[in-house]
Amino acid sequence: MRDFFAVKDIKLTNIRRADAFVALYPFLNKVVLPAGLADMIHNQPPTDVVLLAPKASLVVRSDLHPAIQYLLLDAATQIHSEAGVFRSAGQFPAPESTGLPLSTHARQFYKTGAPFLQRHLPFWLAVFVQQLLVLLIPVLGFLYPVLRFSPTIYGWVQRHRIYRLYTELKTLEDGLASGIGHQHGENFVEQLDGLEDRACRLSLPMSYRPLLYELRMHISIVRPKFSKSAIPSEEQRVGFR
């Protein structure tokens, strides 16, 4: 700039209606060159000069990886955030309108800064962890309800193992009540013995053992109904005929 003002044949001129240009063309900025900035001794320029400056835009493809976008914005912040002749500290980079839609990741960067992982981890490691999280989110979304309801499902499975034996016991008892048990008493007793043996050998967690003992108690309650005294002898069956 000093070399520019040293050329006597060149004169810097104010831009008239600078505000109108800025209103019509949003990519322009109105800036003021202070008097004496180029040469304080010779007072160059002699007065404040109104100028127009175009905005430089950082444009990327929409499919650029978010990590690279954050890296570019971080580099732009380090380079352009300091104060200058025509800008104050922290003024740039800025999410200003340039005719192109602002990237979602850029908008997030201007609100909260770089992502947490990129602020505290090396770049390659932060990218790896982010990709890993993207893969884990659907998995966690599937596992959460499974883990949440797994105790209920597990309890249902354990109870079902016991209730299945209860169903068989009920079938035997109904058969006795309908008279079938008297006709095939020995077979029913064998089935009841087998049912009790299965109940004794059934392995359950400690919290479900009371249900197992209740089943064995109920088998012992039903057993007297199948005693030999309740089964007609051979002579009684012949006489009945």
Long-range contacts (C-beta under 8 A, 24 or more apart in sequence): 1-37, 1-38, 2-38, 2-39, 4-38, 5-38, 5-39, 5-44, 5-45, 12-45, 12-49, 13-49, 14-49, 14-50, 14-51, 15-50, 15-51, 15-52, 18-50, 18-51, 18-52, 21-52, 22-52, 26-97, 26-98, 26-99, 27-54, 27-55, 27-57, 27-98, 27-99, 28-52, 28-53, 28-54, 28-55, 29-53, 29-54, 29-55, 29-86, 31-86, 33-85, 33-86, 37-85, 53-86, 55-96, 55-98, 57-98, 57-100, 58-93, 59-100, 60-103, 62-103, 65-127, 66-105, 66-130, 67-118, 67-123, 67-126, 67-127, 67-130, 69-103, 69-105, 69-106, 69-109, 70-105, 70-109, 70-114, 70-115, 70-118, 71-118, 71-123, 73-106, 73-109, 73-114, 74-114, 74-118, 155-208, 158-204, 158-205, 158-208, 159-208, 159-211, 161-202, 161-204, 162-202, 162-204, 162-208, 162-211, 162-212, 162-215, 165-195, 165-198, 165-199, 165-202, 165-215, 166-215, 166-218, 168-195, 169-195, 169-215, 169-218, 169-219, 169-222, 172-222, 172-226, 173-222, 173-225, 176-225, 176-226, 181-225, 181-226, 181-230, 182-230, 182-231, 182-232, 185-226, 185-228, 185-230, 185-231, 185-232, 186-231, 188-226, 189-226, 192-219, 192-222, 192-223, 192-226, 195-219, 196-223
